[in-house]
Amino acid sequence: MNSNSLTIKLLLFFIFLGSVAKSNAMIPLHAITKKIVTEELVLNSHSFNTHQRSSFTYMSQKETIERGLTILHFEKDERIAYKTFDTYGSKEEVEEFLATLSKMITANSKIAILAHDSAAASLLGFEKQLFDLGFFQLSTLKGRQAYIMHNLNGVITEQVDDNSITKTLNVPTITGNGIVYFPKETYEFTPNINRYIAHAGGEVNGIKSTNSKNALDENYKKGFRIFELDIIETSDGKLVAAHDWNMWARFTDYTGTLPPTHAQFMKQKIYGDYITMDMDGINAWFKNHPDATLVTDKVNDPIAFAEAFIDKDRLIMELFSVMAVEKASENGIHAMMSQEPLMAIKGDKTNFLKVNDVKHVAISRRIIANQKKLMLQLKEAGIKVYVYNVNFDPGKDEKYVQDNEFGLIYGMYADKWISEMNSNSASK
């Protein structure tokens, strides 16, 4: 081969390489290494046997769920809407669950389902409908089993276990069809300062549950006018404010025998700074704050406590038995019926409350999603529902309850004063 031919061939070769490089350079990089953006979802389903709370975590937000089957719907813009159906205790909710599920499957919606506690009792009789929808394992779910399902990969994927299931999934960006299955429910309510009860006196310097004079002083200044105190007895039968003796011992570094005597109790300070209170201290504080009301917890003898307190008209007692509520009613003592005896009443609960002139009830905020019918009945009857367990679940703080649950319920046991409460201060 002569040198001219070699030169021409080399020239043509480099021209070819250049055209290939130019051609590749015209392709955008993301077309070659295109990445599907995902968010991580963690599903935790626990059966009744584990005595653990089922939950899901998405975009760093953890949500605990109630008894039954919870459907998660993946909406556009990385949002999740969800609803729990009490498929243990309500045939009506099973029918609603199936109707919703059928619409979702027909519309090819992206969903997940998880069970909590005993989720399958009321599914009996609906097995064929579940099977026909493609939920083969759900159609045979036993009463106390854990269950998780999702269709993020385009097919119904199910998992069952006798105890617990944890599943981590990558949720791709959803374009979706815009269908909203679980619109946010809102309820009208009139602002009022009496919707807020300072839980255990309220938080003081970031510390909860002190039941201390300092907590009462601090939270009165912030705006609270109703204060809950836990009332328990010393070893010599004196009433004092403390959540329980083990917590009090931790708070005070007390190492003696529990319960302490009244004298031993009064010598201690909580974390070395906060003043403990007996009945003399409680009465002195409420005497000096005549617009404040006391709500009691733990004590279940309405007559004895009402006689010991300075002003029966500024006293509301949370009571823990039907007998105690009836005794309070007979003696003109304001009763707040606790959740356990209320839910144990057979038949018309509101009628019992009306007959006994009970105007307040205390309920865990964890159950209100599954007790909306009862909440609305109590509201219609003029009975004020206050929720506790605020700040017990991630994200379910005072602001969440104020923004999402007021109106369905009347008020809450709050650890701290938040800015949203200030708008209610005028309506005392």
DRENDO-1510 file (C-alpha; in Angstrom, 1 decimal, always signed):
<recs>
REC; n; res; u; v; w
REC; 1; MET; +0.0; +0.0; +0.0 .
REC; 2; ASN; +1.5; +3.4; -1.0 .
REC; 3; SER; +1.8; +6.3; +1.4 .
REC; 4; ASN; -0.9; +8.3; -0.3 .
REC; 5; SER; -3.5; +5.5; +0.1 .
REC; 6; LEU; -2.6; +5.1; +3.7 .
REC; 7; THR; -2.9; +8.8; +4.4 .
REC; 8; ILE; -6.4; +8.9; +2.7 .
REC; 9; LYS; -7.6; +5.9; +4.7 .
REC; 10; LEU; -6.4; +7.4; +8.0 .
REC; 11; LEU; -8.0; +10.7; +7.2 .
REC; 12; LEU; -11.3; +9.0; +6.4 .
REC; 13; PHE; -11.0; +7.0; +9.7 .
REC; 14; PHE; -10.6; +10.1; +11.8 .
REC; 15; ILE; -13.4; +11.9; +10.0 .
REC; 16; PHE; -15.6; +8.9; +10.9 .
REC; 17; LEU; -14.6; +9.0; +14.6 .
REC; 18; GLY; -15.4; +12.7; +14.7 .
REC; 19; SER; -18.8; +12.2; +13.2 .
REC; 20; VAL; -19.6; +9.5; +15.8 .
REC; 21; ALA; -18.4; +11.7; +18.6 .
REC; 22; LYS; -20.4; +14.6; +17.3 .
REC; 23; SER; -23.5; +12.4; +17.0 .
REC; 24; ASN; -23.2; +11.2; +20.6 .
REC; 25; ALA; -22.6; +14.7; +21.9 .
REC; 26; MET; -26.0; +15.7; +20.5 .
REC; 27; ILE; -27.8; +13.2; +22.7 .
REC; 28; PRO; -28.7; +14.8; +26.1 .
REC; 29; LEU; -27.1; +13.1; +29.0 .
REC; 30; HIS; -30.3; +12.5; +30.8 .
REC; 31; ALA; -31.6; +10.5; +27.9 .
REC; 32; ILE; -28.8; +8.0; +28.4 .
REC; 33; THR; -28.8; +7.9; +32.3 .
REC; 34; LYS; -32.4; +8.8; +32.9 .
REC; 35; LYS; -33.2; +8.3; +36.6 .
REC; 36; ILE; -36.7; +7.7; +38.0 .
REC; 37; VAL; -37.2; +9.8; +41.1 .
REC; 38; THR; -38.6; +7.8; +44.0 .
REC; 39; GLU; -39.5; +8.3; +47.6 .
REC; 40; GLU; -39.1; +5.5; +50.2 .
REC; 41; LEU; -42.2; +4.1; +51.9 .
REC; 42; VAL; -42.0; +1.8; +54.9 .
REC; 43; LEU; -45.0; -0.2; +55.9 .
REC; 44; ASN; -45.3; -1.9; +59.3 .
REC; 45; SER; -48.2; -4.2; +59.9 .
REC; 46; HIS; -48.6; -5.7; +63.4 .
REC; 47; SER; -51.2; -8.3; +64.4 .
REC; 48; PHE; -53.1; -8.2; +67.7 .
REC; 49; ASN; -50.6; -10.7; +69.2 .
REC; 50; THR; -47.6; -8.3; +69.1 .
REC; 51; HIS; -49.3; -5.5; +71.0 .
REC; 52; GLN; -47.5; -3.0; +68.8 .
REC; 53; ARG; -48.8; -0.1; +66.7 .
REC; 54; SER; -48.9; -0.5; +63.0 .
REC; 55; SER; -47.6; +2.4; +61.0 .
REC; 56; PHE; -46.2; +3.7; +57.7 .
REC; 57; THR; -43.4; +6.2; +57.1 .
REC; 58; TYR; -43.3; +8.3; +54.0 .
REC; 59; MET; -41.0; +11.4; +53.3 .
REC; 60; SER; -39.8; +11.2; +56.9 .
REC; 61; GLN; -43.3; +11.5; +58.3 .
REC; 62; LYS; -44.5; +8.6; +60.4 .
REC; 63; GLU; -48.3; +7.8; +60.7 .
REC; 64; THR; -49.6; +5.3; +63.2 .
REC; 65; ILE; -52.9; +3.7; +62.3 .
REC; 66; GLU; -56.0; +2.3; +64.0 .
REC; 67; ARG; -57.6; -1.2; +64.1 .
REC; 68; GLY; -58.7; -2.5; +60.8 .
REC; 69; LEU; -57.5; -2.1; +57.2 .
REC; 70; THR; -55.9; +1.1; +56.1 .
REC; 71; ILE; -55.8; +2.0; +52.4 .
REC; 72; LEU; -53.0; +4.4; +51.2 .
REC; 73; HIS; -53.6; +6.2; +47.9 .
REC; 74; PHE; -50.6; +7.6; +46.1 .
REC; 75; GLU; -51.7; +10.9; +44.6 .
REC; 76; LYS; -49.9; +13.3; +42.3 .
REC; 77; ASP; -47.1; +15.5; +43.6 .
REC; 78; GLU; -45.7; +12.9; +46.1 .
REC; 79; ARG; -48.8; +13.1; +48.3 .
REC; 80; ILE; -50.4; +10.2; +50.1 .
REC; 81; ALA; -54.0; +10.1; +51.3 .
REC; 82; TYR; -55.2; +7.4; +53.6 .
REC; 83; LYS; -58.2; +6.1; +55.4 .
REC; 84; THR; -58.7; +3.3; +58.0 .
REC; 85; PHE; -61.8; +1.1; +57.9 .
REC; 86; ASP; -62.8; -0.8; +61.0 .
REC; 87; THR; -63.1; -4.2; +59.3 .
REC; 88; TYR; -63.1; -5.9; +62.8 .
REC; 89; GLY; -66.2; -4.3; +64.3 .
REC; 90; SER; -68.3; -2.8; +61.4 .
REC; 91; LYS; -69.9; -4.6; +58.5 .
REC; 92; GLU; -70.9; -1.1; +57.1 .
REC; 93; GLU; -67.2; -0.1; +57.0 .
REC; 94; VAL; -66.3; -3.4; +55.2 .
REC; 95; GLU; -68.9; -2.5; +52.6 .
REC; 96; GLU; -67.4; +1.0; +52.2 .
REC; 97; PHE; -63.9; -0.5; +52.1 .
REC; 98; LEU; -64.9; -2.9; +49.3 .
REC; 99; ALA; -66.7; -0.1; +47.3 .
REC; 100; THR; -63.6; +2.1; +47.5 .
REC; 101; LEU; -61.2; -0.7; +46.7 .
REC; 102; SER; -63.3; -1.6; +43.6 .
REC; 103; LYS; -63.2; +1.9; +42.3 .
REC; 104; MET; -59.4; +2.1; +42.9 .
REC; 105; ILE; -58.7; -1.1; +41.0 .
REC; 106; THR; -61.0; -0.1; +38.1 .
REC; 107; ALA; -59.2; +3.2; +37.8 .
REC; 108; ASN; -55.7; +1.6; +38.1 .
REC; 109; SER; -54.9; +3.8; +41.1 .
REC; 110; LYS; -51.6; +3.2; +42.9 .
REC; 111; ILE; -52.4; +1.9; +46.4 .
REC; 112; ALA; -51.1; +0.0; +49.4 .
REC; 113; ILE; -53.1; -1.6; +52.3 .
REC; 114; LEU; -51.9; -2.6; +55.7 .
REC; 115; ALA; -53.7; -4.3; +58.6 .
REC; 116; HIS; -53.5; -3.4; +62.3 .
REC; 117; ASP; -54.6; -5.4; +65.4 .
REC; 118; SER; -57.5; -7.7; +64.5 .
REC; 119; ALA; -58.5; -6.7; +61.1 .
REC; 120; ALA; -60.5; -9.5; +59.5 .
REC; 121; ALA; -63.5; -10.4; +61.8 .
REC; 122; SER; -66.1; -8.5; +59.8 .
REC; 123; LEU; -64.7; -9.7; +56.4 .
REC; 124; LEU; -66.6; -12.9; +56.9 .
REC; 125; GLY; -69.1; -13.2; +54.0 .
REC; 126; PHE; -67.2; -10.9; +51.7 .
REC; 127; GLU; -64.5; -13.4; +50.6 .
REC; 128; LYS; -65.8; -13.9; +47.1 .
REC; 129; GLN; -65.8; -10.1; +46.4 .
REC; 130; LEU; -62.2; -9.8; +47.6 .
REC; 131; PHE; -61.2; -12.8; +45.6 .
REC; 132; ASP; -62.8; -11.5; +42.4 .
REC; 133; LEU; -61.0; -8.2; +42.9 .
REC; 134; GLY; -57.7; -10.1; +42.9 .
REC; 135; PHE; -57.0; -10.0; +46.7 .
REC; 136; PHE; -56.5; -13.7; +47.1 .
REC; 137; GLN; -54.7; -13.6; +50.5 .
REC; 138; LEU; -56.9; -10.9; +51.9 .
REC; 139; SER; -59.9; -13.0; +51.1 .
REC; 140; THR; -58.6; -15.7; +53.4 .
REC; 141; LEU; -57.1; -13.4; +56.1 .
REC; 142; LYS; -57.5; -14.7; +59.6 .
REC; 143; GLY; -58.6; -12.5; +62.5 .
REC; 144; ARG; -55.2; -11.7; +64.1 .
REC; 145; GLN; -52.8; -11.8; +61.2 .
REC; 146; ALA; -50.6; -9.0; +59.8 .
REC; 147; TYR; -51.2; -8.1; +56.2 .
REC; 148; ILE; -49.6; -5.8; +53.6 .
REC; 149; MET; -50.5; -5.2; +50.0 .
REC; 150; HIS; -49.4; -2.8; +47.2 .
REC; 151; ASN; -49.6; -2.5; +43.4 .
REC; 152; LEU; -46.8; -0.1; +42.8 .
REC; 153; ASN; -45.2; -2.6; +40.4 .
REC; 154; GLY; -48.4; -2.9; +38.4 .
REC; 155; VAL; -49.7; -6.1; +40.0 .
REC; 156; ILE; -51.4; -6.8; +43.3 .
REC; 157; THR; -48.7; -8.0; +45.7 .
REC; 158; GLU; -49.8; -9.4; +49.1 .
REC; 159; GLN; -48.0; -10.7; +52.2 .
REC; 160; VAL; -49.4; -12.3; +55.3 .
REC; 161; ASP; -47.8; -13.2; +58.6 .
REC; 162; ASP; -49.1; -14.3; +62.0 .
REC; 163; ASN; -47.2; -11.6; +63.8 .
REC; 164; SER; -45.5; -8.7; +61.9 .
REC; 165; ILE; -44.5; -7.6; +58.5 .
REC; 166; THR; -42.2; -4.7; +57.5 .
REC; 167; LYS; -41.9; -3.8; +53.9 .
REC; 168; THR; -39.8; -1.0; +52.3 .
REC; 169; LEU; -40.9; +0.2; +48.9 .
REC; 170; ASN; -39.7; +2.8; +46.4 .
REC; 171; VAL; -42.6; +5.0; +45.3 .
REC; 172; PRO; -42.1; +6.4; +41.8 .
REC; 173; THR; -43.4; +9.8; +40.9 .
REC; 174; ILE; -47.1; +9.4; +40.3 .
REC; 175; THR; -48.7; +11.2; +37.3 .
REC; 176; GLY; -52.1; +9.8; +38.4 .
REC; 177; ASN; -55.6; +10.5; +37.2 .
REC; 178; GLY; -56.4; +13.2; +39.8 .
REC; 179; ILE; -59.1; +11.1; +41.6 .
REC; 180; VAL; -59.5; +12.1; +45.3 .
REC; 181; TYR; -60.9; +9.1; +47.2 .
REC; 182; PHE; -60.3; +10.5; +50.8 .
REC; 183; PRO; -61.1; +14.2; +50.8 .
REC; 184; LYS; -60.1; +16.0; +54.0 .
REC; 185; GLU; -63.1; +16.4; +56.4 .
REC; 186; THR; -63.4; +19.7; +58.2 .
REC; 187; TYR; -65.8; +20.7; +60.9 .
REC; 188; GLU; -66.9; +24.1; +62.0 .
REC; 189; PHE; -66.2; +25.2; +65.6 .
REC; 190; THR; -66.4; +28.4; +67.6 .
REC; 191; PRO; -63.2; +29.6; +69.1 .
REC; 192; ASN; -63.1; +29.4; +72.9 .
REC; 193; ILE; -60.2; +29.4; +75.4 .
REC; 194; ASN; -61.9; +26.6; +77.3 .
REC; 195; ARG; -61.1; +24.2; +74.6 .
REC; 196; TYR; -57.6; +23.8; +76.0 .
REC; 197; ILE; -56.7; +21.9; +79.2 .
REC; 198; ALA; -53.1; +22.2; +80.4 .
REC; 199; HIS; -52.0; +18.6; +80.7 .
REC; 200; ALA; -50.4; +17.8; +84.2 .
REC; 201; GLY; -50.2; +21.6; +84.7 .
REC; 202; GLY; -48.7; +22.1; +81.2 .
REC; 203; GLU; -45.1; +22.0; +80.0 .
REC; 204; VAL; -42.5; +24.1; +81.9 .
REC; 205; ASN; -39.1; +24.8; +80.4 .
REC; 206; GLY; -39.7; +21.9; +78.0 .
REC; 207; ILE; -40.5; +19.4; +80.7 .
REC; 208; LYS; -43.9; +17.6; +80.7 .
REC; 209; SER; -46.0; +16.0; +83.4 .
REC; 210; THR; -44.5; +17.8; +86.4 .
REC; 211; ASN; -47.8; +18.6; +88.1 .
REC; 212; SER; -45.9; +21.4; +89.8 .
REC; 213; LYS; -46.8; +24.9; +91.0 .
REC; 214; ASN; -44.2; +26.3; +88.5 .
REC; 215; ALA; -46.1; +24.6; +85.6 .
REC; 216; LEU; -49.4; +26.2; +86.8 .
REC; 217; ASP; -47.8; +29.6; +87.1 .
REC; 218; GLU; -46.1; +29.5; +83.7 .
REC; 219; ASN; -49.0; +28.2; +81.7 .
REC; 220; TYR; -51.5; +30.5; +83.4 .
REC; 221; LYS; -49.4; +33.4; +82.1 .
REC; 222; LYS; -49.4; +31.9; +78.6 .
REC; 223; GLY; -53.2; +31.7; +78.5 .
REC; 224; PHE; -54.5; +28.4; +79.9 .
REC; 225; ARG; -57.4; +28.7; +82.2 .
REC; 226; ILE; -58.2; +24.9; +82.7 .
REC; 227; PHE; -55.5; +22.8; +84.4 .
REC; 228; GLU; -55.4; +19.1; +84.8 .
REC; 229; LEU; -53.6; +17.6; +87.8 .
REC; 230; ASP; -53.0; +13.9; +88.5 .
REC; 231; ILE; -54.1; +13.2; +92.1 .
REC; 232; ILE; -52.6; +10.3; +94.1 .
REC; 233; GLU; -52.2; +9.3; +97.8 .
REC; 234; THR; -49.1; +9.3; +100.0 .
REC; 235; SER; -48.6; +6.3; +102.2 .
REC; 236; ASP; -50.3; +8.1; +105.1 .
REC; 237; GLY; -53.4; +8.9; +103.0 .
REC; 238; LYS; -52.7; +12.5; +101.9 .
REC; 239; LEU; -53.8; +13.7; +98.5 .
REC; 240; VAL; -51.0; +15.2; +96.4 .
REC; 241; ALA; -50.3; +16.1; +92.7 .
REC; 242; ALA; -48.1; +13.5; +90.9 .
REC; 243; HIS; -48.6; +11.3; +87.8 .
REC; 244; ASP; -47.4; +8.2; +89.6 .
REC; 245; TRP; -44.9; +7.3; +92.2 .
REC; 246; ASN; -42.3; +5.7; +89.9 .
REC; 247; MET; -42.2; +8.8; +87.7 .
REC; 248; TRP; -42.2; +11.1; +90.7 .
REC; 249; ALA; -39.2; +9.2; +92.1 .
REC; 250; ARG; -37.3; +9.6; +88.8 .
REC; 251; PHE; -38.1; +13.3; +88.7 .
REC; 252; THR; -36.9; +13.9; +92.3 .
REC; 253; ASP; -34.1; +11.3; +92.6 .
REC; 254; TYR; -36.0; +9.9; +95.6 .
REC; 255; THR; -34.7; +6.5; +96.7 .
REC; 256; GLY; -36.8; +5.7; +99.6 .
REC; 257; THR; -39.8; +3.4; +100.0 .
REC; 258; LEU; -42.8; +4.1; +97.7 .
REC; 259; PRO; -45.3; +5.6; +98.2 .
REC; 260; PRO; -43.6; +8.2; +100.4 .
REC; 261; THR; -45.2; +9.8; +103.4 .
REC; 262; HIS; -46.7; +13.2; +103.0 .
REC; 263; ALA; -43.7; +14.8; +104.8 .
REC; 264; GLN; -41.2; +13.0; +102.5 .
REC; 265; PHE; -43.2; +14.1; +99.5 .
REC; 266; MET; -43.2; +17.8; +100.5 .
REC; 267; LYS; -39.4; +17.8; +101.1 .
REC; 268; GLN; -38.7; +16.9; +97.4 .
REC; 269; LYS; -38.5; +19.2; +94.4 .
REC; 270; ILE; -38.9; +18.0; +90.8 .
REC; 271; TYR; -35.5; +18.2; +89.1 .
REC; 272; GLY; -34.4; +20.2; +92.1 .
REC; 273; ASP; -36.3; +23.3; +91.0 .
REC; 274; TYR; -40.1; +22.7; +90.7 .
REC; 275; ILE; -42.4; +22.8; +93.7 .
REC; 276; THR; -44.6; +19.8; +94.5 .
REC; 277; MET; -48.1; +20.4; +95.7 .
REC; 278; ASP; -50.4; +18.8; +98.3 .
REC; 279; MET; -54.1; +19.8; +98.7 .
REC; 280; ASP; -53.1; +22.9; +100.7 .
REC; 281; GLY; -50.8; +24.0; +97.8 .
REC; 282; ILE; -53.5; +23.2; +95.2 .
REC; 283; ASN; -56.2; +25.1; +97.1 .
REC; 284; ALA; -53.9; +28.1; +97.7 .
REC; 285; TRP; -53.1; +28.3; +94.0 .
REC; 286; PHE; -56.7; +28.1; +92.8 .
REC; 287; LYS; -57.8; +30.6; +95.5 .
REC; 288; ASN; -55.3; +33.1; +94.0 .
REC; 289; HIS; -56.5; +32.4; +90.4 .
REC; 290; PRO; -60.3; +32.6; +90.7 .
REC; 291; ASP; -60.8; +32.3; +86.9 .
REC; 292; ALA; -59.0; +28.9; +86.8 .
REC; 293; THR; -60.7; +25.5; +86.7 .
REC; 294; LEU; -59.2; +22.2; +87.9 .
REC; 295; VAL; -59.6; +18.9; +86.0 .
REC; 296; THR; -58.6; +15.8; +88.0 .
REC; 297; ASP; -57.1; +12.6; +86.8 .
REC; 298; LYS; -56.4; +9.3; +88.7 .
REC; 299; VAL; -58.7; +10.0; +91.7 .
REC; 300; ASN; -62.1; +8.2; +91.5 .
REC; 301; ASP; -63.8; +9.3; +94.7 .
REC; 302; PRO; -65.8; +12.4; +93.7 .
REC; 303; ILE; -67.3; +13.2; +97.1 .
REC; 304; ALA; -64.1; +13.0; +99.1 .
REC; 305; PHE; -62.1; +15.1; +96.6 .
REC; 306; ALA; -64.9; +17.7; +96.0 .
REC; 307; GLU; -65.0; +18.2; +99.8 .
REC; 308; ALA; -61.2; +18.7; +99.9 .
REC; 309; PHE; -61.1; +21.2; +97.0 .
REC; 310; ILE; -61.7; +24.9; +97.5 .
REC; 311; ASP; -64.5; +25.5; +95.0 .
REC; 312; LYS; -66.7; +22.7; +93.7 .
REC; 313; ASP; -68.0; +24.9; +90.9 .
REC; 314; ARG; -64.5; +25.2; +89.4 .
REC; 315; LEU; -63.9; +21.5; +89.5 .
REC; 316; ILE; -64.3; +18.9; +86.8 .
REC; 317; MET; -63.4; +15.3; +87.7 .
REC; 318; GLU; -62.4; +12.7; +85.2 .
REC; 319; LEU; -64.1; +9.5; +86.6 .
REC; 320; PHE; -63.4; +5.9; +85.7 .
REC; 321; SER; -66.5; +4.0; +86.6 .
REC; 322; VAL; -70.3; +4.3; +86.0 .
REC; 323; MET; -70.8; +4.2; +89.8 .
REC; 324; ALA; -68.4; +7.1; +90.3 .
REC; 325; VAL; -70.2; +9.1; +87.6 .
REC; 326; GLU; -73.6; +8.4; +89.1 .
REC; 327; LYS; -72.3; +9.4; +92.6 .
REC; 328; ALA; -70.9; +12.7; +91.2 .
REC; 329; SER; -74.3; +13.4; +89.5 .
REC; 330; GLU; -76.2; +12.8; +92.7 .
REC; 331; ASN; -74.0; +15.3; +94.6 .
REC; 332; GLY; -73.8; +18.1; +92.0 .
REC; 333; ILE; -70.2; +17.4; +91.1 .
REC; 334; HIS; -69.1; +18.1; +87.5 .
REC; 335; ALA; -68.0; +14.8; +86.0 .
REC; 336; MET; -65.9; +14.0; +82.9 .
REC; 337; MET; -66.5; +10.4; +82.0 .
REC; 338; SER; -63.3; +8.6; +80.9 .
REC; 339; GLN; -63.1; +6.5; +77.7 .
REC; 340; GLU; -63.2; +3.0; +79.2 .
REC; 341; PRO; -66.5; +3.2; +81.1 .
REC; 342; LEU; -68.0; +5.3; +78.3 .
REC; 343; MET; -67.2; +2.7; +75.6 .
REC; 344; ALA; -68.4; -0.1; +77.9 .
REC; 345; ILE; -72.0; +1.4; +78.1 .
REC; 346; LYS; -74.4; -0.7; +76.1 .
REC; 347; GLY; -77.0; +1.1; +74.1 .
REC; 348; ASP; -77.4; +4.9; +73.9 .
REC; 349; LYS; -74.3; +6.4; +75.4 .
REC; 350; THR; -75.5; +10.0; +75.0 .
REC; 351; ASN; -78.7; +9.2; +76.9 .
REC; 352; PHE; -76.7; +7.9; +79.9 .
REC; 353; LEU; -74.6; +11.1; +79.9 .
REC; 354; LYS; -77.7; +13.3; +79.6 .
REC; 355; VAL; -79.5; +11.5; +82.4 .
REC; 356; ASN; -76.5; +11.9; +84.7 .
REC; 357; ASP; -75.9; +15.5; +83.6 .
REC; 358; VAL; -72.4; +14.7; +82.3 .
REC; 359; LYS; -71.2; +17.5; +80.0 .
REC; 360; HIS; -67.7; +16.4; +79.4 .
REC; 361; VAL; -65.9; +13.2; +78.3 .
REC; 362; ALA; -62.2; +12.3; +77.9 .
REC; 363; ILE; -61.2; +10.1; +75.0 .
REC; 364; SER; -57.9; +9.2; +73.4 .
REC; 365; ARG; -57.4; +11.0; +70.1 .
REC; 366; ARG; -56.2; +7.6; +68.7 .
REC; 367; ILE; -59.8; +6.3; +68.5 .
REC; 368; ILE; -61.7; +9.3; +67.1 .
REC; 369; ALA; -61.1; +8.4; +63.5 .
REC; 370; ASN; -63.0; +5.2; +64.0 .
REC; 371; GLN; -65.6; +6.8; +66.3 .
REC; 372; LYS; -66.8; +9.7; +64.1 .
REC; 373; LYS; -70.5; +8.7; +64.5 .
REC; 374; LEU; -70.2; +8.8; +68.3 .
REC; 375; MET; -68.2; +12.1; +68.2 .
REC; 376; LEU; -70.9; +13.7; +66.1 .
REC; 377; GLN; -73.7; +12.3; +68.4 .
REC; 378; LEU; -71.9; +13.8; +71.5 .
REC; 379; LYS; -71.4; +17.1; +69.7 .
REC; 380; GLU; -75.1; +17.2; +68.8 .
REC; 381; ALA; -76.0; +16.5; +72.4 .
REC; 382; GLY; -73.9; +19.4; +73.6 .
REC; 383; ILE; -71.3; +17.1; +75.4 .
REC; 384; LYS; -67.8; +18.3; +75.2 .
REC; 385; VAL; -65.2; +15.7; +74.0 .
REC; 386; TYR; -61.6; +16.4; +75.1 .
REC; 387; VAL; -58.9; +14.3; +73.7 .
REC; 388; TYR; -55.7; +13.1; +75.4 .
REC; 389; ASN; -52.7; +11.3; +73.8 .
REC; 390; VAL; -51.7; +14.5; +72.1 .
REC; 391; ASN; -47.9; +14.3; +71.3 .
REC; 392; PHE; -48.0; +10.5; +71.8 .
REC; 393; ASP; -47.7; +9.8; +68.0 .
REC; 394; PRO; -45.2; +11.5; +65.7 .
REC; 395; GLY; -46.6; +14.6; +64.1 .
REC; 396; LYS; -49.8; +14.5; +66.2 .
REC; 397; ASP; -49.1; +17.5; +68.3 .
REC; 398; GLU; -51.3; +20.5; +69.5 .
REC; 399; LYS; -51.2; +22.2; +66.1 .
REC; 400; TYR; -52.3; +19.0; +64.3 .
REC; 401; VAL; -55.2; +18.5; +66.6 .
REC; 402; GLN; -56.2; +22.2; +66.3 .
REC; 403; ASP; -56.0; +22.1; +62.5 .
REC; 404; ASN; -57.5; +18.7; +61.8 .
REC; 405; GLU; -59.7; +17.4; +64.6 .
REC; 406; PHE; -61.3; +20.4; +66.3 .
REC; 407; GLY; -65.0; +20.6; +65.5 .
REC; 408; LEU; -65.2; +16.8; +65.4 .
REC; 409; ILE; -64.0; +17.0; +69.1 .
REC; 410; TYR; -64.4; +20.0; +71.4 .
REC; 411; GLY; -60.9; +20.3; +72.9 .
REC; 412; MET; -57.7; +18.7; +74.0 .
REC; 413; TYR; -55.3; +18.1; +76.8 .
REC; 414; ALA; -52.3; +20.2; +75.6 .
REC; 415; ASP; -48.8; +20.0; +76.9 .
REC; 416; LYS; -47.9; +23.5; +75.5 .
REC; 417; TRP; -49.5; +26.7; +74.4 .
REC; 418; ILE; -49.2; +27.3; +70.7 .
REC; 419; SER; -49.8; +30.5; +68.7 .
REC; 420; GLU; -53.0; +29.2; +67.1 .
REC; 421; MET; -54.6; +29.2; +70.6 .
REC; 422; ASN; -54.1; +33.0; +70.9 .
REC; 423; SER; -57.0; +33.7; +68.5 .
REC; 424; ASN; -59.3; +31.9; +70.9 .
REC; 425; SER; -58.2; +34.0; +73.9 .
REC; 426; ALA; -60.8; +36.6; +73.4 .
REC; 427; SER; -63.7; +34.1; +73.9 .
REC; 428; LYS; -63.2; +33.3; +77.5 .
</recs>
